[in-house]
């Protein structure tokens, strides 16, 4: 197990990090020539023109690793002796299955690439929200119906779970897009979620085969590497932002990871394990729901950008931007720990975990009420 985990980290996190950190650095140096500059305005917190396009580096890190992995999988599957020599035995058994899924893997990558390009065009030219949302729904529908991805739920109605899965993907794309409003925020939160989901997948084997979910964990670890490479340039003061190209791709990839994951015991003694994604994603979803509610309550479009996000509201309380980002990351980590516990506990324990997550969100809401109270 330890050898297999180290091997997976070595071929996912490390190369994705190296590709990303080099690509993001290059884009930052050439952003003005590429027309990828985010200029300050009334709804943004930065004060100097800052390069966009960091998401291209994150995407490239993921694609490069999967391209190399596809080539290696084909070569090793045709030369079993090489696989036995280079891979732990616990991983070689997956080679035939990986070969059979190469087409599906690249279908998912192509869909993510379309979203990355959509975000890049929005970064460069500014697209109407209706066009963006329409393409997001189109891509999500193609993935769900083309790859038969569905939420793990107790609803004996595939047509309904398919629709919910499409909305889940679109919701997470926009949740991470909305979260991308301060240095290292969206990237930091996404990194925590990727790491915690990966830990859950490799430490709680699928009940039917008794093996860790290496493939989905590898997906998340590869994205983690790309995010870490980006964060090297995005830490305050940021030299580059991920932009919509990055937030769309990151939200999509995490959504796909949660749909592909099998939550051990979901059909057995621990059915509450299916709630793990809600623990992992509680903070991004809270930010999205709360900011949409504020906009609608004020009579504005839910798609009208502003400075009403969770992070902005924390700054209004008196925090620095760095403190606000650290607070949100710690809240994400706290809620994410619940995802590790759910597959390992009974119904009472699950109730306690969910109560802790709700209490965390309630605490945040109470703290935020101080801001509105001071404005009255």
Helices and strands as residue ranges (DSSP letters): H 2-34, E 37-38, E 50-51, H 54-78, H 80-86, H 89-92, H 95-100, H 102-125, H 129-147, H 158-179, H 185-203, H 214-234, H 243-260, G 271-275, H 276-280, H 282-297, H 310-316, H 321-342, H 347-375
